[in-house]
Amino acid sequence: MKFGRVLGILSSGLFVSLVFLTPEARADGTTESAVPIRIGWQIPAATQGQVLQVLKRTSVLEGHGLKPVFVPFSYGGPQVEAAFAGDLDVFFSGDQPAINLIARGGKWKIVARLFDDGVGIIVPPNSTIQSVEDLEGTTVASPFGSVAHRDAFMEQEAAGLDSQRDVLNKNLDILEIRRRVQAGGNGTWDGFDAAVIWEPLISRFELEGIARRITSERYVGVVSVSEEFIENHPEAVVELLVALTRAWDFFARNQDRVMQWYIDDTRLDYTPESLVAARLDSNFAATSVNEISLDLHPDYIATLERAATWARESGEGLVDISHAVDTRLLTTAIEKVASHQFEDIQVILPSTYEKRSADQDILYDLNSTPLWMAFTAMVAMAVLAIELGFLLGKRNREKVEDKQMTPIATVAGAVLAMMAFVIAFTFGSANTRFDARKAALLDDVAAIQTAYLRANLIPEPQRTTVRNLLRDYVQARAGIVYAYGQPETLRLVQQRANVSQELMWSHVEALAEKQGETKAFLLFTRSLNDVFNLHTKRVVLGAYYRIPPAMWLALILASGVAMFAVGFQFGIGGNQRIHASTLALAITFALVMVLAFDLDRAGEGLVAVNQQPMIDLYESMRK
């Protein structure tokens, strides 16, 4: 009777300590009826890009009832075409692309400011060009349709030069300009003598000593939303602006972290020094969410008027700024920010290079109890069970005859054998799952790499778009492993990955309608299907196919009974306590248990599947 009572107390105490004392996960507050929203953004615009990294790597948009798709562009021209074709709902850009979109007849509204940035003319370090007047007879490169294009022409006109006759203005993608400048040239670059670009490239080239700035101007980045989206989802636009305000607040308080996110994600390899030098926006100095400003005050309206003048003079069309700008929804968003208390923004896609903080490792169920807690609990349980068994055996020693000692030893041995069998079974099961996760990771990497290479077989524009989406998808795949033990975070990251899959497949469908099922198309489609299937397999193996809690509980109880039996045999036999032996047995048992715990988990602990193959794949795709 006493034996059963002690065992019941022991098992109840262990269950409470391992399950009910572990902190609960925090709910995100995401609604089920999330509004899909397609956000176009420009990769090289660093301040805009860093704000977008917060939207991309956190749950802030989902927390405001939005289901985002992030569509990247290299500069404003292609982005305007996509928006005009109805492929975007939200348009992050400098002022000129937004005005050009509206000037061409696009039914869009500028609803808020997003960032301040700089633009300027650069020349090689030893160039004879010292001012804008010296550009006469030279070739000047800029991405047409961007703020750089506008400033190139307006600076030339202001200096008395005819931008059509006196200067050869050349249309080049910003990434191509970057490549040629980095290739070098003391007096001229490959194909042009000067270039008009924006921050942080200007600061980077100056810091590296490969370019010299001769002009410096400011421009404003804006948030534009299609009129159709505003009409159908006005409350979603308000939530978007609230989320943007909160994203800026997160950025202002975590500038180095967000900067590293952007460096990790962009193909431009910006340096931290150039990004810091390019911090021109007043929001960088904000200390609370109420200090973040997305207002379009009169100076910004004047900048938009300048952009409208340029659009008219360059033949883009007429724009009435009073009609193109609508800040009524921003006013509602500002009121909501001022009247609400928001929880901290949750990071769901941490950088592959940053360590997860300790509070992210405290999970809520028996399967994911922190290893140090599991080890401590196992040692304490073993020592306590042995001591309780010893005390009970010592108290009943005089009541036991010598002939009863053999059956007691037999029972103790049988219990220990049963414990060893259960541990071996559990350990083997955990190891099998660990091996399956390793194999699935390698298969996943191979499938994504094959799809990325086979994307070269399909024509433009699907080729570039799909390859960019695959790169974003790999980022989600590399980060999802850390969310396996957190159901809510896993759901959000899964949603990001699924959206990328849907977007990639939409391009496949469009290609099929346009060209039919060619051999190249079928090869690419098959490889993309493999990517999607392996994604499901890895999530299932990592998040769902784990040793059931009931088995862990049975193992803990069996181990407690075995340790109790060992102590009872020591006590009933009249032996003295040997504390070193007790501690050694407890630690050995705890180490085996913790190793089994660790093997059963994905993405955490001391024995985790190495994600380096996926990280290496992301790096190769990023470069």
C-alpha positions as CSV (number, residue, x, y, z in Angstrom):
1,M,0.0,0.0,0.0
2,K,2.8,2.4,0.9
3,F,4.7,1.5,-2.2
4,G,1.6,2.4,-4.4
5,R,1.0,5.7,-2.5
6,V,4.6,6.9,-2.9
7,L,4.6,5.9,-6.6
8,G,1.3,7.9,-7.1
9,I,2.8,11.0,-5.5
10,L,6.0,10.7,-7.5
11,S,4.2,10.4,-10.9
12,S,1.7,13.2,-10.1
13,G,4.5,15.5,-9.2
14,L,6.5,14.8,-12.3
15,F,3.5,15.3,-14.6
16,V,2.7,18.7,-13.0
17,S,6.3,19.9,-13.2
18,L,6.8,19.0,-16.8
19,V,3.4,19.9,-18.3
20,F,1.5,22.5,-16.2
21,L,4.5,24.6,-15.1
22,T,5.7,25.2,-18.7
23,P,4.7,28.6,-20.1
24,E,1.8,28.8,-22.6
25,A,2.3,30.1,-26.1
26,R,0.9,33.6,-26.8
27,A,-1.9,33.9,-29.3
28,D,-1.2,36.2,-32.4
29,G,-4.7,37.4,-32.8
30,T,-4.9,36.7,-36.5
31,T,-8.4,36.5,-37.9
32,E,-9.6,33.6,-40.0
33,S,-11.0,35.8,-42.7
34,A,-7.6,37.4,-43.8
35,V,-7.7,39.7,-46.8
36,P,-5.2,38.7,-49.6
37,I,-3.0,41.7,-50.5
38,R,-0.3,41.9,-53.2
39,I,2.5,44.3,-52.3
40,G,5.0,45.4,-54.9
41,W,8.3,46.7,-53.7
42,Q,11.7,47.7,-55.0
43,I,14.7,45.7,-53.9
44,P,17.4,48.4,-54.2
45,A,15.5,51.1,-52.2
46,A,17.1,50.3,-48.8
47,T,14.9,52.2,-46.4
48,Q,11.7,50.9,-48.1
49,G,13.3,47.4,-48.3
50,Q,14.1,47.4,-44.6
51,V,10.5,48.3,-43.6
52,L,9.3,45.6,-45.9
53,Q,11.6,43.1,-44.2
54,V,9.7,43.8,-41.0
55,L,6.4,43.0,-42.8
56,K,8.0,40.0,-44.4
57,R,9.7,38.4,-41.3
58,T,7.1,39.2,-38.7
59,S,3.4,38.5,-38.2
60,V,2.4,42.2,-38.1
61,L,0.3,42.0,-41.3
62,E,-1.4,38.7,-40.4
63,G,-2.1,40.3,-37.0
64,H,-4.1,42.9,-38.8
65,G,-6.1,40.5,-40.9
66,L,-4.0,40.6,-44.0
67,K,-2.6,37.7,-46.1
68,P,0.4,39.3,-47.9
69,V,2.2,38.4,-51.1
70,F,5.4,40.3,-51.6
71,V,6.3,40.9,-55.3
72,P,9.9,42.2,-55.8
73,F,11.1,44.6,-58.6
74,S,14.5,46.1,-59.4
75,Y,13.1,49.6,-60.1
76,G,9.9,51.6,-60.9
77,G,9.4,50.9,-64.6
78,P,8.5,47.2,-64.4
79,Q,6.6,47.8,-61.2
80,V,4.4,50.4,-62.9
81,E,3.7,47.9,-65.7
82,A,2.7,45.2,-63.2
83,A,0.5,47.6,-61.3
84,F,-1.1,48.9,-64.5
85,A,-1.9,45.4,-65.5
86,G,-3.8,44.8,-62.2
87,D,-1.2,42.4,-60.7
88,L,-0.7,44.5,-57.6
89,D,-2.9,45.9,-54.9
90,V,-0.3,48.0,-53.0
91,F,2.6,49.9,-54.6
92,F,5.7,50.8,-52.5
93,S,7.9,53.2,-54.6
94,G,9.5,56.6,-54.9
95,D,7.3,59.5,-55.8
96,Q,7.9,59.4,-59.6
97,P,6.9,55.8,-60.4
98,A,3.6,56.4,-58.4
99,I,2.9,59.6,-60.3
100,N,3.8,57.9,-63.7
101,L,1.3,55.1,-62.9
102,I,-1.5,57.6,-62.2
103,A,-0.5,59.7,-65.2
104,R,-0.8,56.8,-67.6
105,G,-4.4,56.3,-66.4
106,G,-3.9,53.9,-63.6
107,K,-6.7,54.0,-61.1
108,W,-4.6,54.4,-57.9
109,K,-4.4,56.6,-54.9
110,I,-1.4,57.8,-52.9
111,V,-2.5,57.2,-49.4
112,A,0.6,57.8,-47.2
113,R,4.3,58.5,-47.1
114,L,6.6,55.6,-46.5
115,F,10.2,56.9,-46.4
116,D,12.5,59.7,-47.2
117,D,15.6,59.0,-49.3
118,G,18.3,60.6,-51.3
119,V,19.2,60.6,-55.1
120,G,22.2,62.1,-56.8
121,I,24.6,62.1,-59.8
122,I,27.8,60.2,-59.4
123,V,31.0,60.1,-61.5
124,P,34.2,58.1,-61.4
125,P,36.7,59.3,-58.8
126,N,39.2,60.8,-61.3
127,S,36.6,62.1,-63.7
128,T,37.0,65.6,-65.0
129,I,33.3,66.2,-64.4
130,Q,32.9,68.6,-61.4
131,S,29.4,69.9,-61.9
132,V,26.2,69.3,-63.8
133,E,27.4,71.8,-66.5
134,D,30.3,69.5,-67.3
135,L,27.9,66.8,-68.4
136,E,27.6,68.4,-71.8
137,G,28.7,65.8,-74.5
138,T,28.7,62.9,-72.0
139,T,26.6,59.8,-71.5
140,V,24.5,59.6,-68.3
141,A,22.9,56.4,-67.2
142,S,19.7,56.1,-65.1
143,P,16.8,53.7,-64.8
144,F,14.0,55.4,-66.9
145,G,10.8,55.8,-65.1
146,S,12.4,56.2,-61.7
147,V,13.1,59.2,-59.5
148,A,16.7,59.0,-60.8
149,H,15.5,59.4,-64.4
150,R,13.5,62.5,-63.4
151,D,16.4,64.1,-61.5
152,A,18.8,63.4,-64.3
153,F,16.8,65.4,-66.7
154,M,15.7,68.2,-64.4
155,E,19.3,68.8,-63.1
156,Q,20.5,69.0,-66.7
157,E,17.7,71.4,-67.7
158,A,18.4,73.6,-64.6
159,A,22.1,73.8,-65.6
160,G,21.1,75.1,-69.1
161,L,21.7,71.8,-70.9
162,D,19.3,70.3,-73.4
163,S,18.6,66.7,-72.1
164,Q,17.8,65.6,-75.7
165,R,20.8,67.1,-77.6
166,D,23.5,68.1,-75.2
167,V,23.6,64.9,-73.1
168,L,23.1,61.3,-74.1
169,N,20.8,59.9,-71.4
170,K,20.9,56.1,-71.4
171,N,18.3,53.8,-69.9
172,L,19.9,51.1,-67.6
173,D,18.6,48.9,-64.9
174,I,19.9,50.0,-61.5
175,L,21.5,46.5,-61.0
176,E,23.4,46.9,-64.3
177,I,24.6,50.4,-63.3
178,R,25.8,48.9,-60.0
179,R,27.6,46.1,-61.8
180,R,29.4,48.5,-64.1
181,V,30.4,50.9,-61.4
182,Q,31.8,48.1,-59.3
183,A,33.7,46.8,-62.3
184,G,35.7,50.0,-62.0
185,G,37.0,53.0,-64.0
186,N,38.9,56.1,-62.9
187,G,37.6,58.5,-65.6
188,T,34.7,56.7,-67.1
189,W,32.6,53.5,-66.7
190,D,31.6,50.8,-69.2
191,G,29.2,52.6,-71.6
192,F,28.6,55.9,-69.6
193,D,30.4,58.8,-67.9
194,A,28.0,59.5,-65.1
195,A,25.0,57.8,-63.4
196,V,22.0,59.0,-61.5
197,I,21.2,56.6,-58.6
198,W,19.7,56.6,-55.1
199,E,20.8,55.7,-51.6
200,P,22.4,53.6,-50.2
201,L,24.3,52.9,-53.4
202,I,25.6,56.5,-53.4
203,S,27.0,56.2,-49.9
204,R,28.4,52.7,-50.5
205,F,30.3,53.8,-53.7
206,E,31.7,56.8,-51.9
207,L,32.8,54.8,-48.9
208,E,34.5,52.3,-51.2
209,G,36.2,55.2,-53.1
210,I,34.9,54.0,-56.5
211,A,32.6,57.0,-57.2
212,R,32.2,60.7,-56.4
213,R,29.0,62.5,-55.8
214,I,28.4,65.8,-57.6
215,T,24.7,66.5,-56.7
216,S,22.5,65.5,-53.8
217,E,18.7,65.7,-53.8
218,R,15.9,64.2,-51.7
219,Y,12.8,62.3,-52.7
220,V,9.8,60.9,-50.9
221,G,8.7,57.2,-51.0
222,V,5.0,56.7,-51.0
223,V,2.3,54.0,-50.4
224,S,-0.1,53.8,-53.3
225,V,-3.2,51.5,-53.3
226,S,-5.5,50.6,-56.2
227,E,-8.9,52.3,-56.2
228,E,-10.5,48.9,-56.6
229,F,-8.9,47.6,-53.5
230,I,-9.8,50.7,-51.6
231,E,-13.4,50.4,-52.7
232,N,-13.6,46.6,-51.8
233,H,-11.5,46.7,-48.6
234,P,-11.3,50.2,-47.1
235,E,-10.9,48.7,-43.6
236,A,-8.0,46.5,-44.9
237,V,-6.2,49.7,-46.1
238,V,-6.5,51.2,-42.7
239,E,-5.1,48.0,-41.1
240,L,-2.3,48.1,-43.6
241,L,-1.3,51.6,-42.6
242,V,-1.5,50.7,-38.9
243,A,0.7,47.7,-39.6
244,L,3.2,50.0,-41.5
245,T,3.3,52.4,-38.6
246,R,4.0,49.5,-36.2
247,A,6.6,48.1,-38.7
248,W,8.4,51.4,-38.7
249,D,8.3,51.5,-34.9
250,F,9.9,48.0,-34.8
251,F,12.5,49.1,-37.4
252,A,13.4,52.2,-35.4
253,R,13.9,50.2,-32.2
254,N,15.7,47.3,-33.9
255,Q,17.7,49.0,-36.6
256,D,20.8,46.8,-36.6
257,R,18.7,43.6,-36.6
258,V,16.4,44.8,-39.5
259,M,19.5,46.0,-41.4
260,Q,21.0,42.5,-41.1
261,W,17.7,41.0,-42.4
262,Y,17.9,43.3,-45.4
263,I,21.5,42.5,-46.1
264,D,20.8,38.8,-45.8
265,D,17.9,39.0,-48.2
266,T,19.0,41.4,-50.9
267,R,21.2,40.5,-53.9
268,L,23.0,43.9,-53.7
269,D,25.3,43.0,-50.7
270,Y,24.9,46.4,-49.1
271,T,27.4,47.1,-46.3
272,P,26.2,48.1,-42.8
273,E,28.2,51.4,-43.1
274,S,26.4,52.4,-46.3
275,L,23.0,51.6,-44.9
276,V,23.7,53.7,-41.7
277,A,25.0,56.6,-43.8
278,A,21.8,56.5,-45.9
279,R,19.4,56.9,-42.9
280,L,17.7,60.1,-43.8
281,D,14.1,59.5,-42.6
282,S,13.0,61.3,-39.4
283,N,11.3,58.0,-38.2
284,F,14.7,56.6,-37.4
285,A,14.8,58.8,-34.3
286,A,11.3,57.7,-33.1
287,T,11.2,56.2,-29.6
288,S,7.5,55.0,-29.7
289,V,4.9,54.0,-32.2
290,N,3.1,57.4,-31.6
291,E,6.2,59.2,-32.9
292,I,6.1,57.4,-36.2
293,S,4.8,59.6,-39.0
294,L,3.5,58.6,-42.4
295,D,1.9,62.0,-43.1
296,L,2.2,63.8,-46.4
297,H,2.9,67.3,-45.2
298,P,3.1,70.3,-47.6
299,D,6.8,69.7,-48.4
300,Y,6.0,66.2,-49.6
301,I,3.0,67.5,-51.6
302,A,5.4,69.9,-53.3
303,T,7.7,67.0,-54.2
304,L,4.7,65.2,-55.7
305,E,3.8,68.3,-57.7
306,R,7.4,68.3,-59.0
307,A,6.9,64.7,-60.1
308,A,3.6,65.6,-61.7
309,T,5.3,68.4,-63.6
310,W,7.9,66.0,-64.9
311,A,5.3,63.5,-65.9
312,R,3.5,66.1,-67.9
313,E,6.6,67.5,-69.6
314,S,7.9,64.0,-70.4
315,G,4.7,63.0,-72.1
316,E,3.5,60.5,-69.4
317,G,0.2,62.4,-68.8
318,L,-1.5,64.8,-66.5
319,V,-1.9,64.3,-62.8
320,D,-4.0,66.3,-60.4
321,I,-2.2,65.9,-57.1
322,S,-5.3,67.0,-55.1
323,H,-7.2,64.1,-56.7
324,A,-4.3,61.6,-56.7
325,V,-3.6,61.9,-53.0
326,D,-6.2,60.7,-50.5
327,T,-5.1,60.6,-46.8
328,R,-8.5,60.1,-45.2
329,L,-7.7,56.4,-44.5
330,L,-4.4,57.4,-43.0
331,T,-6.2,59.8,-40.6
332,T,-8.3,56.8,-39.4
333,A,-5.2,54.7,-39.1
334,I,-3.4,57.4,-37.0
335,E,-6.4,57.6,-34.7
336,K,-6.4,53.9,-34.3
337,V,-2.7,53.8,-33.4
338,A,-3.2,56.6,-30.9
339,S,-6.1,54.8,-29.2
340,H,-4.8,51.2,-29.1
341,Q,-2.2,49.3,-27.1
342,F,-0.5,46.7,-29.3
343,E,1.4,43.6,-28.2
344,D,5.0,43.2,-29.3
345,I,5.5,42.2,-32.9
346,Q,6.4,38.5,-33.2
347,V,9.3,37.5,-35.5
348,I,8.3,34.4,-37.5
349,L,11.2,34.3,-40.0
350,P,14.4,35.1,-38.1
351,S,17.6,35.5,-40.1
352,T,19.5,32.3,-40.8
353,Y,22.5,33.9,-39.1
354,E,21.0,35.1,-35.9
355,K,20.5,33.1,-32.8
356,R,17.1,32.6,-31.4
357,S,16.5,34.3,-28.1
358,A,16.0,32.3,-24.9
359,D,12.3,33.2,-24.6
360,Q,11.6,31.7,-28.1
361,D,12.9,28.3,-26.8
362,I,10.4,28.1,-23.9
363,L,7.6,26.1,-25.3
364,Y,4.3,24.9,-24.0
365,D,4.0,21.1,-24.1
366,L,5.7,18.0,-22.9
367,N,7.1,17.3,-26.4
368,S,9.0,20.6,-26.4
369,T,10.0,21.1,-22.8
370,P,13.4,22.8,-22.8
371,L,16.2,20.2,-22.6
372,W,17.8,21.8,-19.5
373,M,14.5,21.5,-17.7
374,A,14.0,17.9,-18.9
375,F,17.5,17.0,-17.7
376,T,17.1,18.6,-14.3
377,A,13.7,17.0,-13.8
378,M,15.0,13.5,-14.8
379,V,18.0,13.7,-12.4
380,A,15.7,15.0,-9.6
381,M,13.1,12.3,-10.3
382,A,15.7,9.5,-10.3
383,V,17.4,10.7,-7.1
384,L,14.0,11.3,-5.4
385,A,12.7,7.9,-6.5
386,I,15.8,6.1,-5.2
387,E,15.8,7.9,-1.9
388,L,12.1,7.3,-1.4
389,G,12.6,3.6,-2.2
390,F,15.6,3.4,0.2
391,L,13.6,5.0,3.1
392,L,10.6,2.7,2.5
393,G,12.9,-0.4,2.3
394,K,14.8,0.6,5.4
395,R,11.6,1.1,7.3
396,N,10.3,-2.4,6.4
397,R,13.6,-4.3,6.6
398,E,12.7,-6.0,9.9
399,K,9.4,-7.2,8.5
400,V,11.0,-9.1,5.6
401,E,12.5,-12.5,6.0
402,D,15.6,-13.7,4.3
403,K,13.7,-16.0,2.0
404,Q,11.7,-13.0,0.6
405,M,14.8,-11.2,-0.5
406,T,15.2,-13.2,-3.7
407,P,11.7,-12.5,-5.1
408,I,12.2,-8.8,-4.3
409,A,15.5,-8.8,-6.2
410,T,13.8,-10.6,-9.1
411,V,11.0,-8.0,-9.3
412,A,13.6,-5.2,-9.2
413,G,15.5,-6.7,-12.0
414,A,12.4,-7.3,-14.1
415,V,11.4,-3.6,-13.6
416,L,14.8,-2.4,-14.6
417,A,14.7,-4.7,-17.7
418,M,11.3,-3.3,-18.6
419,M,12.6,0.2,-18.2
420,A,15.6,-0.6,-20.5
421,F,13.2,-2.0,-23.1
422,V,11.0,1.0,-23.1
423,I,13.9,3.4,-23.3
424,A,15.5,1.4,-26.2
425,F,12.2,1.4,-28.1
426,T,11.7,5.1,-27.6
427,F,15.3,5.9,-28.5
428,G,15.0,3.8,-31.7
429,S,11.8,5.5,-32.7
430,A,13.3,9.0,-32.2
431,N,16.4,8.1,-34.2
432,T,14.3,6.8,-37.1
433,R,12.4,10.1,-37.2
434,F,15.7,12.0,-37.1
435,D,17.1,10.1,-40.0
436,A,13.9,10.6,-42.0
437,R,14.1,14.4,-41.4
438,K,17.7,14.4,-42.6
439,A,16.8,12.5,-45.8
440,A,13.8,14.8,-46.5
441,L,16.0,17.9,-46.1
442,L,18.5,16.7,-48.7
443,D,15.6,15.7,-51.0
444,D,14.1,19.2,-50.5
445,V,17.3,21.0,-51.3
446,A,17.9,18.9,-54.5
447,A,14.3,19.5,-55.7
448,I,14.4,23.3,-55.2
449,Q,17.8,23.5,-56.9
450,T,16.5,21.5,-59.8
451,A,13.4,23.7,-60.1
452,Y,15.6,26.8,-59.9
453,L,17.8,25.6,-62.7
454,R,14.9,24.4,-64.9
455,A,13.3,27.8,-64.5
456,N,15.9,28.9,-67.1
457,L,14.0,26.8,-69.6
458,I,10.9,28.9,-69.4
459,P,10.7,32.4,-71.1
460,E,10.6,35.8,-69.6
461,P,9.0,37.4,-67.7
462,Q,8.0,34.2,-65.9
463,R,11.7,33.1,-65.6
464,T,12.9,36.0,-63.5
465,T,9.7,36.2,-61.4
466,V,9.6,32.5,-60.6
467,R,13.3,32.4,-59.7
468,N,12.8,35.4,-57.4
469,L,9.8,33.7,-55.8
470,L,11.9,30.5,-55.4
471,R,14.5,32.5,-53.6
472,D,11.9,33.9,-51.2
473,Y,10.5,30.4,-50.8
474,V,13.9,29.0,-49.8
475,Q,14.1,31.7,-47.1
476,A,10.8,30.5,-45.7
477,R,11.9,26.9,-45.9
478,A,15.1,27.7,-44.0
479,G,13.2,29.4,-41.3
480,I,10.2,27.1,-40.9
481,V,12.3,24.5,-39.1
482,Y,12.5,26.8,-36.1
483,A,8.7,27.0,-35.9
484,Y,7.9,23.2,-35.7
485,G,7.3,23.4,-32.0
486,Q,5.2,26.5,-32.1
487,P,1.9,25.9,-33.8
488,E,0.8,29.5,-34.3
489,T,4.2,30.6,-35.7
490,L,4.2,27.4,-37.9
491,R,0.8,28.3,-39.3
492,L,2.0,31.8,-40.2
493,V,5.2,30.6,-41.8
494,Q,3.3,27.9,-43.6
495,Q,1.0,30.6,-45.0
496,R,3.9,32.5,-46.4
497,A,5.3,29.4,-48.1
498,N,1.9,28.4,-49.4
499,V,1.4,31.9,-50.9
500,S,4.7,31.6,-52.7
501,Q,3.6,28.3,-54.0
502,E,0.3,29.6,-55.3
503,L,2.0,32.6,-56.9
504,M,4.6,30.4,-58.7
505,W,1.9,28.1,-59.9
506,S,-0.1,31.0,-61.2
507,H,2.8,31.8,-63.5
508,V,3.0,28.2,-64.6
509,E,-0.7,28.3,-65.5
510,A,-0.2,31.6,-67.4
511,L,2.7,30.0,-69.3
512,A,0.6,26.9,-70.2
513,E,-2.1,29.1,-71.6
514,K,0.3,31.1,-73.6
515,Q,2.7,28.4,-75.0
516,G,1.0,25.0,-74.3
517,E,2.7,22.0,-72.7
518,T,6.2,22.0,-74.3
519,K,8.9,19.6,-73.2
520,A,10.7,22.4,-71.3
521,F,7.4,23.4,-69.6
522,L,6.7,19.8,-68.5
523,L,10.2,19.4,-67.1
524,F,9.9,22.6,-65.0
525,T,6.4,21.8,-63.9
526,R,7.4,18.3,-62.7
527,S,10.3,19.8,-60.7
528,L,8.0,22.4,-59.1
529,N,5.6,19.7,-58.1
530,D,8.4,17.9,-56.4
531,V,9.2,21.0,-54.5
532,F,5.6,21.4,-53.2
533,N,5.3,17.7,-52.3
534,L,8.6,17.7,-50.3
535,H,7.5,20.8,-48.5
536,T,4.5,18.9,-47.1
537,K,6.6,15.9,-46.3
538,R,9.1,17.9,-44.3
539,V,6.5,19.8,-42.3
540,V,4.7,16.5,-41.4
541,L,8.0,14.9,-40.3
542,G,9.1,17.9,-38.4
543,A,5.9,19.1,-36.7
544,Y,3.6,16.2,-36.5
545,Y,5.3,12.8,-36.7
546,R,6.8,12.9,-33.2
547,I,6.7,10.5,-30.3
548,P,3.3,10.8,-28.6
549,P,3.2,12.4,-25.1
550,A,1.6,9.3,-23.8
551,M,4.7,7.3,-24.6
552,W,6.9,9.9,-22.9
553,L,4.7,9.7,-19.8
554,A,4.8,5.9,-19.8
555,L,8.6,6.0,-20.0
556,I,8.8,8.6,-17.2
557,L,6.5,6.5,-15.0
558,A,8.3,3.3,-15.8
559,S,11.7,4.9,-15.0
560,G,10.4,6.3,-11.7
561,V,9.1,2.8,-10.7
562,A,12.5,1.3,-11.7
563,M,14.5,3.8,-9.7
564,F,12.2,3.4,-6.8
565,A,12.7,-0.4,-7.0
566,V,16.5,0.0,-7.0
567,G,16.3,2.2,-3.8
568,F,13.9,-0.1,-2.2
569,Q,16.2,-3.1,-2.8
570,F,19.1,-1.1,-1.3
571,G,17.0,-0.3,1.8
572,I,15.4,-3.7,2.4
573,G,18.9,-5.3,2.1
574,G,20.3,-3.2,4.9
575,N,22.9,-1.5,2.7
576,Q,24.2,1.9,3.4
577,R,23.5,4.9,1.1
578,I,26.2,5.4,-1.6
579,H,25.4,9.0,-2.8
580,A,28.0,8.9,-5.6
581,S,26.4,5.8,-7.0
582,T,22.9,7.2,-6.7
583,L,24.0,10.4,-8.5
584,A,25.8,8.5,-11.2
585,L,22.8,6.3,-11.9
586,A,20.5,9.4,-12.0
587,I,22.8,11.4,-14.4
588,T,23.3,8.4,-16.7
589,F,19.6,7.8,-16.9
590,A,18.9,11.5,-17.4
591,L,21.4,11.8,-20.3
592,V,19.9,8.9,-22.1
593,M,16.4,10.4,-21.7
594,V,17.4,13.9,-22.8
595,L,19.1,12.5,-25.9
596,A,15.9,10.7,-26.8
597,F,14.0,13.9,-26.2
598,D,16.5,15.8,-28.4
599,L,16.4,13.4,-31.3
600,D,12.6,13.7,-31.4
601,R,12.7,17.4,-32.0
602,A,13.3,19.3,-35.3
603,G,15.3,22.6,-35.5
604,E,16.4,22.9,-31.8
605,G,18.5,21.3,-29.2
606,L,22.0,19.8,-29.3
607,V,21.2,17.1,-31.8
608,A,19.4,18.8,-34.7
609,V,19.3,18.3,-38.4
610,N,21.9,20.6,-39.9
611,Q,20.2,23.2,-42.1
612,Q,23.4,24.2,-43.8
613,P,22.5,22.6,-47.2
614,M,19.3,24.8,-47.3
615,I,21.3,27.9,-46.2
616,D,24.0,27.2,-48.8
617,L,21.3,26.9,-51.5
618,Y,19.7,30.2,-50.4
619,E,23.2,31.9,-50.6
620,S,23.9,30.5,-54.1
621,M,20.4,31.7,-55.3
622,R,20.9,35.1,-53.6
623,K,24.2,35.7,-55.4
